[in-house]
Amino acid sequence: MKRKKIYIAYTGGTIGMKQSSRGYIPAEGYLTETVKNNAEFTREEMPLFDIHEYSPLIDSSDMSPYHWQIIADDIKAKYDQYDGFVVLHGTDTMAYTASALSFMFENLTKPVIVTGSQIPLSQLRSDGQVNLLNAMYLAANYPIAEVSLFFNNKLFRGNRATKAHADGFDAFSSPNLQPLAQSGISIKLKEGKLSPYVEQALQVTPITPQPIGVLYLYPGINIDIINNILGGDIRALILLSFGVGNAPQQQLFLDALKAAYDRGVVLINLTQCIQGQVNMGGYATGNALINCGVISGYDMTLEACIAKLHYLFSQELELETVRHLMQDSLRGEITR
Ligand SMILES: NC(=O)C[C@H](N)C(=O)O
């Protein structure tokens, strides 16, 4: 059988870093050299691969929508030459990039898997080899036609994943959707569906940076803080609320939200809880938000919500269309 071919877009992150006096920093050429010289990656059961190193390699804390665009355009340019794509990325903002790519791509028929590691390949006990090896193997043999994130033997839907552990190998979780696949002695497909046949060509929607506010509520939060963030030039405010979407009932707070809504700010309610979804009909403290024009983000991750707002605001859409689409599941990011 003809060996599959995988394109590895290497953006940076711990996996290819080396120790410096200031802590870990990306090291040009190191990862490419190491992977190419590692016999595990060239076994005949493995797909063939090319690694494209971006310049400069970055810590993912420096990622921005500008980089999301570069990755998406790069994959589009190579789309016909490869069977699958692996994006090597730092873990810190990996879930944001995976979410953004999931919205930017339309008509995907090939897998795009984002992965990285917690310990560099250059260090003892690195999780980099197993993550990259599995991501490549999955991309070649389990072509789930969507943007996913592989980490610590689990393949997650990209826009459902969130970084949940700062220093453990189990760095990602997907609180509201089970993994698409799990890799143990055998690989088990759970949610993931193998590539469908799609007639339309792959499409990439360009994304531009957008001013989005995020407000984490806490007991006794001062109205000045709220006014401050709403006073900035924002197009949307994500309210991280209590429980099923509840918030303080201070009239000044509710008035400030209503005024922002009237000015055309999109107000979205996400819960601070790790699992479950917003239901503003549950309590009067949530219901009051509906009357201020706040819409539900249901069980979207914060990462998916921010990426989706970027995706929608980057297009010429009516405000009402943006509000409507925010509540629809476009790429499986919401359980409805
Ligand atoms: N584990 C990692 O990759 C963390 C690193 N700071 C990054 O996000 O690039």
The ligand as a Gaussian input file, in Angstrom:
#p B3LYP/6-31G(d) Opt

LIG

0 1
 N        4.255000      23.479000      26.842000
 C        4.366000      24.566000      26.086000
 O        4.413000      24.439000      24.885000
 C        4.363000      25.898000      26.782000
 C        5.050000      27.015000      26.023000
 N        5.146000      28.190000      26.845000
 C        4.252000      27.402000      24.775000
 O        3.062000      27.511000      24.847000
 O        4.832000      27.655000      23.752000

